[in-house]
Structures are given as structure tokens and as C-alpha cells.
Amino acid sequence: MKTEVRKICMLGDFAVGKTSLVNRFVNSAFSERYLSTVGVKIDTKLVQLVDRQVKLVLWDLAGSDPLNGAAKSYLMGTHGIVLVADGTRRETLDSALRIHQHAESLIGARPTVLLINKADLEPQWQSTQADLQSARQWARNVWETSAMTGAHVEDAFMALAGVER
């Protein structure tokens, strides 16, 4: 069986949990230690779908505005985008929308999932259900995730893995 390769870019502000989500998905692990990504970090995971194998190549782009400067070239060849916002910081959801619009202006529409991370801290969330409903207008799927507990992390990545070519 031939393995299909899909490049997935992780986009979002600093400290929203992009690296932690990738680590949870790829290694089934979580670390409390915060390490800021510099540039890009690439991980891979082979997943088995019903009808094929897919190798996900996950590009974890540094936060703030990951599409400024040389980082624009990282998007070339992208099959899907994982946007990440921190539920405890409402402004990161607004930023995710801006990043998504900028990415689409550079490479056109791509399958996109939005992860509102840190569901384990939901009592501290600033993002409301109305915010999430609004986000569903521009993201393929919106997931409330927790890199710490693993809640919905696999679901979100597998949703992009199964997107038809």
C-alpha cells in the first residue's frame, strides 16, 4: 500500500499550545515546560485510515505572526492548516482568524481546523460559546482540545488526515 504524504502547518500565537498539541498527537506525551519554537519544528506521524496510510508531516511554525518574513515559504505545498487559539486568552482567537485570512491570501483555501486549546482550564476561558459558533463560519471543524489531557487532539488531526485529495 502506497503511503500518501500530507503537509500540515500549525499556526497561532505564541504560547497557545501548538508544540504541546503536536507532542501529544505524535508522542502521546505532555510537558509542563514551555519552550518557545524558533522558526519551524517538523514532526511526522503515520496514521492508518480505512482505505490508505497517510504520513502527516507537521510543521509547527513559531508564534505571534508566523506568516511574516521568510515563514511565508513554509506554507508552500501545505495540504491543511491547524489553527490554534488559547481559550484562556480571547485575543488569540481573533489572531487565529487574521492568520487564517493571511494564509488564504498567500496560498488559497486549504482544509482548516481550529483548535481552541486548554480545555482543561475551561473555567478560566475568555472565549465564549458565541465566539466558537462564529469561528465555525470560517474553519472546517472547531475542536475544544487539551494537550494536557489529550481531549480531542487525535480527532482534530485525524479530521485533516482524512480530507479527500
Backbone bond lengths (Angstrom), bond angles and torsions (degrees), N, CA, C in turn:
res aa  C-N    CA-C-N  psi(-1)  N-CA   C-N-CA  omega(-1)  CA-C   N-CA-C  phi
1 M - - - 1.441 - - 1.530 108.80 -
2 K 1.306 115.35 129.12 1.458 120.82 179.50 1.527 109.63 -76.16
3 T 1.321 115.99 139.69 1.461 121.36 179.02 1.524 109.49 -94.42
4 E 1.304 115.19 126.04 1.459 121.94 175.84 1.529 107.98 -84.38
5 V 1.332 117.31 139.77 1.459 121.80 179.36 1.523 108.55 -109.62
6 R 1.334 115.93 130.77 1.464 121.87 178.25 1.518 109.65 -126.65
7 K 1.318 115.28 123.90 1.460 121.52 175.63 1.525 108.31 -88.02
8 I 1.331 115.24 125.34 1.461 122.30 -179.53 1.528 107.89 -121.86
9 C 1.325 117.21 126.77 1.465 121.26 178.43 1.525 110.00 -102.12
10 M 1.323 115.18 132.48 1.459 123.74 176.38 1.516 107.72 -95.70
11 L 1.337 116.93 120.57 1.454 121.49 -177.53 1.519 111.06 -127.56
12 G 1.312 116.32 144.66 1.462 122.02 176.88 1.516 109.64 159.52
13 D 1.320 115.25 171.86 1.462 121.63 -179.66 1.526 111.85 -64.78
14 F 1.338 115.54 167.73 1.456 121.58 172.84 1.522 109.64 -59.51
15 A 1.318 116.75 143.69 1.470 124.60 170.21 1.525 114.69 65.80
16 V 1.337 117.51 24.23 1.474 119.34 174.85 1.525 111.09 -88.70
17 G 1.348 116.83 -16.31 1.458 120.62 176.97 1.513 115.22 111.74
18 K 1.328 118.21 18.09 1.479 120.47 -178.85 1.528 111.16 -58.09
19 T 1.323 116.48 -51.56 1.468 120.70 -178.14 1.525 110.63 -64.33
20 S 1.323 117.17 -40.14 1.470 120.70 179.24 1.526 111.57 -64.89
21 L 1.329 116.87 -38.30 1.466 120.32 177.34 1.526 111.35 -65.09
22 V 1.327 116.48 -42.81 1.465 119.86 177.46 1.525 109.57 -62.74
23 N 1.323 117.40 -44.68 1.460 121.36 -179.96 1.528 111.18 -61.85
24 R 1.326 117.02 -39.71 1.469 120.78 177.47 1.529 110.45 -64.15
25 F 1.340 116.73 -44.52 1.457 120.86 -178.08 1.527 112.09 -69.27
26 V 1.314 117.41 -46.44 1.461 121.34 -174.22 1.525 112.06 -78.79
27 N 1.337 117.44 -42.57 1.466 121.50 -172.16 1.522 114.37 -113.41
28 S 1.334 117.78 0.52 1.471 122.29 -175.54 1.525 111.24 52.27
29 A 1.332 115.43 41.78 1.466 120.33 -176.53 1.518 110.43 -135.86
30 F 1.336 114.83 159.82 1.459 122.05 176.48 1.514 108.21 -141.67
31 S 1.327 115.93 140.15 1.458 121.22 176.66 1.516 108.92 -125.59
32 E 1.324 116.66 137.14 1.466 121.82 176.79 1.533 111.01 -73.07
33 R 1.312 115.97 -17.40 1.471 120.59 -176.38 1.522 110.48 -73.83
34 Y 1.321 116.78 129.84 1.461 121.07 179.49 1.518 109.59 -94.53
35 L 1.326 114.98 122.58 1.460 121.65 174.27 1.517 107.62 -125.07
36 S 1.306 116.56 116.19 1.452 121.28 -179.56 1.527 109.91 -71.55
37 T 1.330 116.12 133.15 1.460 120.77 177.23 1.522 108.79 -75.25
38 V 1.320 115.45 135.28 1.455 121.43 175.89 1.524 106.74 -111.34
39 G 1.331 116.53 118.60 1.463 119.64 -178.88 1.515 111.13 76.83
40 V 1.331 115.61 -108.60 1.456 120.49 -179.31 1.526 109.54 -143.54
41 K 1.334 116.06 144.68 1.457 122.64 174.48 1.522 105.98 -122.86
42 I 1.327 117.30 131.09 1.461 121.17 -175.83 1.526 110.20 -114.82
43 D 1.325 115.57 129.02 1.461 123.28 174.88 1.520 108.27 -127.90
44 T 1.330 116.61 160.58 1.456 120.76 177.65 1.526 110.20 -132.92
45 K 1.328 114.29 153.94 1.459 120.37 172.82 1.517 108.07 -149.70
46 L 1.310 115.59 132.92 1.463 122.92 176.60 1.525 107.58 -90.74
47 V 1.332 116.45 124.96 1.466 120.50 179.06 1.516 109.24 -121.96
48 Q 1.315 115.25 145.90 1.455 121.89 179.65 1.516 108.99 -103.05
49 L 1.323 116.35 118.83 1.451 121.85 173.13 1.518 107.96 -98.32
50 V 1.295 117.85 174.91 1.460 121.68 -177.98 1.522 111.26 -57.18
51 D 1.337 116.64 -44.36 1.462 120.48 -172.64 1.527 115.28 -110.62
52 R 1.335 118.49 0.64 1.466 119.86 -177.40 1.523 111.35 -168.78
53 Q 1.330 113.71 164.31 1.460 120.75 171.79 1.518 108.10 -98.80
54 V 1.330 115.44 142.18 1.456 120.77 178.43 1.524 108.34 -129.74
55 K 1.318 115.25 128.12 1.461 120.58 173.21 1.521 106.78 -96.72
56 L 1.333 115.45 113.41 1.455 120.76 177.24 1.523 108.41 -87.81
57 V 1.309 116.24 124.75 1.458 122.21 175.49 1.524 105.25 -106.74
58 L 1.325 115.75 107.44 1.457 122.43 -171.72 1.523 110.50 -97.51
59 W 1.323 115.40 115.12 1.459 122.38 179.10 1.526 107.52 -98.82
60 D 1.312 116.34 108.74 1.462 123.82 179.65 1.527 107.33 -93.33
61 L 1.351 116.00 102.34 1.460 120.66 -176.15 1.518 110.67 -89.22
62 A 1.333 115.62 142.19 1.457 121.41 179.51 1.519 110.42 -55.79
63 G 1.321 116.50 147.29 1.454 122.95 -173.79 1.506 116.35 -75.60
64 S 1.309 114.66 -159.12 1.461 127.45 -170.69 1.509 107.72 68.29
65 D 1.325 119.03 -108.28 1.466 117.97 172.58 1.517 106.76 -115.35
66 P 1.344 117.11 91.84 1.457 121.23 -174.34 1.523 113.63 -67.39
67 L 1.322 118.19 -6.04 1.463 119.16 -176.77 1.524 112.56 -102.53
68 N 1.311 118.04 7.82 1.457 120.06 175.17 1.524 109.72 -83.23
69 G 1.316 116.72 151.99 1.454 121.67 173.91 1.510 113.83 63.62
70 A 1.318 115.55 -142.21 1.462 122.64 -174.23 1.521 112.92 -65.42
71 A 1.324 117.80 -20.93 1.463 120.55 -176.67 1.528 112.46 -61.99
72 K 1.338 118.02 -20.25 1.471 120.16 178.40 1.521 111.22 -56.58
73 S 1.303 116.58 -37.35 1.465 120.25 -178.56 1.529 111.96 -65.72
74 Y 1.341 117.24 -22.41 1.460 120.46 178.55 1.522 111.91 -63.23
75 L 1.314 117.62 -25.97 1.461 121.10 -177.32 1.523 113.95 -77.12
76 M 1.321 117.42 -20.11 1.458 120.01 -177.84 1.528 110.41 -58.62
77 G 1.322 115.84 132.17 1.460 121.04 179.67 1.515 114.21 81.54
78 T 1.319 117.79 8.01 1.460 121.44 -178.71 1.527 110.81 -71.53
79 H 1.330 115.77 132.48 1.455 121.84 176.62 1.522 111.91 -91.98
80 G 1.326 116.66 -26.46 1.457 120.56 -177.79 1.511 111.09 -159.08
81 I 1.330 115.12 161.35 1.460 121.04 -178.00 1.524 109.12 -127.82
82 V 1.332 115.08 134.61 1.454 122.15 170.76 1.525 106.20 -109.11
83 L 1.322 115.79 110.86 1.460 121.37 174.69 1.517 107.40 -92.33
84 V 1.331 116.08 136.98 1.462 119.56 -178.55 1.528 109.35 -124.75
85 A 1.325 115.00 131.98 1.460 122.39 173.25 1.528 107.57 -125.41
86 D 1.310 116.09 156.66 1.456 123.50 178.76 1.523 107.58 -100.75
87 G 1.325 117.31 115.69 1.455 120.99 -178.42 1.517 113.90 -57.94
88 T 1.335 117.31 -23.87 1.463 120.21 -179.39 1.528 112.43 -84.81
89 R 1.336 116.45 -5.73 1.475 120.81 178.91 1.527 108.19 -130.89
90 R 1.315 117.42 95.87 1.465 124.11 -174.83 1.522 112.54 -54.06
91 E 1.327 117.30 -37.15 1.467 120.78 -176.98 1.527 112.53 -62.39
92 T 1.331 118.03 -22.56 1.463 119.87 179.71 1.528 111.59 -71.86
93 L 1.323 117.18 -24.12 1.463 120.60 175.49 1.530 109.96 -72.07
94 D 1.330 116.49 -42.98 1.466 120.37 175.37 1.528 110.46 -61.12
95 S 1.315 115.89 -41.39 1.460 121.03 178.93 1.528 110.90 -63.80
96 A 1.327 116.97 -40.37 1.464 120.51 179.11 1.525 110.69 -60.22
97 L 1.327 116.96 -40.13 1.465 120.59 177.72 1.532 110.37 -63.27
98 R 1.324 117.45 -44.54 1.476 120.49 178.50 1.529 111.03 -62.19
99 I 1.331 116.65 -43.17 1.460 120.97 179.31 1.524 109.89 -62.45
100 H 1.331 116.75 -42.89 1.464 121.61 179.15 1.530 110.74 -60.17
101 Q 1.317 116.73 -46.55 1.470 120.69 179.34 1.520 110.95 -62.22
102 H 1.330 116.53 -40.96 1.463 120.59 179.09 1.527 110.51 -65.29
103 A 1.318 117.31 -44.05 1.469 121.12 179.03 1.527 110.35 -60.14
104 E 1.326 117.01 -44.95 1.461 120.00 179.15 1.523 111.93 -63.12
105 S 1.326 116.99 -34.20 1.469 119.17 178.63 1.527 110.94 -68.59
106 L 1.325 116.81 -25.59 1.468 120.90 -179.14 1.525 113.33 -86.48
107 I 1.346 116.75 -41.41 1.471 119.65 -171.89 1.520 113.92 -125.90
108 G 1.317 117.55 1.19 1.454 120.13 -176.85 1.520 111.17 84.45
109 A 1.313 115.54 177.11 1.466 121.14 -177.42 1.524 110.80 -67.87
110 R 1.298 116.01 136.72 1.460 123.92 174.02 1.516 107.60 -133.62
111 P 1.344 117.93 152.52 1.462 119.17 174.03 1.536 108.96 -55.06
112 T 1.321 115.30 131.71 1.462 120.64 -174.76 1.516 109.96 -134.33
113 V 1.326 115.46 135.69 1.455 120.92 169.81 1.522 107.28 -118.53
114 L 1.317 114.86 146.52 1.459 121.70 178.25 1.513 107.98 -113.17
115 L 1.323 115.65 125.60 1.455 121.03 177.81 1.524 108.54 -108.99
116 I 1.313 116.12 118.58 1.459 120.81 171.91 1.521 104.08 -92.68
117 N 1.308 115.37 102.97 1.461 121.68 -170.25 1.530 111.55 -88.91
118 K 1.310 113.84 165.31 1.464 125.06 178.75 1.523 111.39 77.07
119 A 1.346 115.48 40.47 1.465 121.29 176.57 1.524 111.49 -61.37
120 D 1.324 116.96 -23.44 1.465 120.46 177.29 1.531 111.25 -67.50
121 L 1.325 117.09 -15.44 1.468 122.51 178.56 1.531 111.18 -108.80
122 E 1.330 118.21 25.04 1.460 122.29 -173.02 1.533 114.36 -51.66
123 P 1.324 120.48 -36.45 1.469 118.39 177.55 1.541 113.14 -60.04
124 Q 1.318 117.17 -20.77 1.464 121.69 -179.78 1.533 112.49 -97.63
125 W 1.320 117.74 3.40 1.458 120.93 -176.30 1.518 112.02 -64.42
126 Q 1.328 114.28 141.89 1.461 122.06 171.11 1.531 109.92 -100.51
127 S 1.332 117.45 -20.63 1.462 121.73 177.59 1.526 108.64 -77.55
128 T 1.337 116.21 132.31 1.460 121.48 -177.49 1.527 110.58 -100.86
129 Q 1.309 116.43 169.71 1.459 120.70 175.64 1.530 110.79 -62.30
130 A 1.318 117.28 -32.79 1.475 120.71 176.29 1.535 109.84 -64.82
131 D 1.332 117.14 -39.08 1.470 120.90 176.83 1.521 110.33 -61.60
132 L 1.326 116.22 -43.08 1.466 120.75 -178.63 1.524 110.23 -67.44
133 Q 1.316 117.21 -39.17 1.463 120.88 178.22 1.524 110.29 -63.11
134 S 1.308 116.79 -41.32 1.461 121.71 177.49 1.535 110.57 -62.99
135 A 1.323 116.65 -40.39 1.469 121.27 -179.74 1.525 111.46 -64.31
136 R 1.318 117.24 -29.08 1.470 120.75 179.32 1.530 112.09 -64.95
137 Q 1.316 117.50 -12.53 1.457 121.23 177.67 1.532 111.89 -72.72
138 W 1.333 117.15 -26.57 1.464 119.37 -175.79 1.526 114.36 -121.15
139 A 1.298 119.23 -7.89 1.469 121.63 178.06 1.525 109.55 -111.56
140 R 1.325 116.26 141.02 1.465 122.29 -179.65 1.531 110.90 -55.92
141 N 1.302 115.73 -48.56 1.457 123.18 177.97 1.518 108.08 -140.46
142 V 1.318 116.72 145.09 1.457 122.28 174.48 1.523 107.16 -118.41
143 W 1.314 115.49 124.58 1.463 120.63 -178.49 1.524 109.11 -120.69
144 E 1.310 116.91 139.16 1.460 122.26 170.62 1.522 105.59 -93.92
145 T 1.333 115.98 110.01 1.461 121.21 -172.03 1.520 111.91 -115.75
146 S 1.319 113.75 164.19 1.459 121.51 170.98 1.520 107.87 -141.27
147 A 1.325 115.71 114.29 1.464 119.05 175.15 1.523 109.78 -65.88
148 M 1.338 116.66 -30.04 1.462 120.36 -179.27 1.525 111.54 -66.34
149 T 1.337 117.46 -49.96 1.469 120.53 -176.80 1.522 113.17 -93.06
150 G 1.333 116.32 -17.78 1.459 120.82 -177.13 1.522 113.84 89.58
151 A 1.341 117.89 0.62 1.462 121.45 -176.50 1.525 111.53 -56.69
152 H 1.327 116.25 121.44 1.465 126.97 174.65 1.537 114.99 62.51
153 V 1.319 118.15 8.25 1.467 120.05 -179.53 1.527 110.20 -66.79
154 E 1.301 116.83 -51.56 1.472 121.31 179.25 1.527 110.72 -59.61
155 D 1.334 116.75 -44.03 1.468 121.35 179.98 1.525 111.31 -55.02
156 A 1.323 116.02 -46.01 1.462 120.61 -175.65 1.524 111.58 -65.14
157 F 1.324 117.36 -47.30 1.463 120.02 -179.63 1.530 111.22 -67.50
158 M 1.323 117.02 -38.14 1.457 119.70 179.78 1.530 111.16 -67.87
159 A 1.319 117.06 -29.66 1.476 120.05 176.15 1.521 109.96 -60.49
160 L 1.326 117.24 -40.23 1.477 119.76 177.68 1.526 111.24 -75.18
161 A 1.311 117.85 -34.34 1.464 120.35 -179.32 1.514 111.17 -62.84
162 G 1.331 116.03 -34.81 1.460 120.38 -175.95 1.503 115.22 -87.97
163 V 1.318 117.90 0.01 1.465 121.09 -179.36 1.515 108.81 -62.44
164 E 1.314 114.93 132.28 1.472 119.37 -179.50 1.524 110.70 -65.72
165 R 1.298 115.31 149.88 1.450 122.51 -177.58 1.497 111.92 -67.61
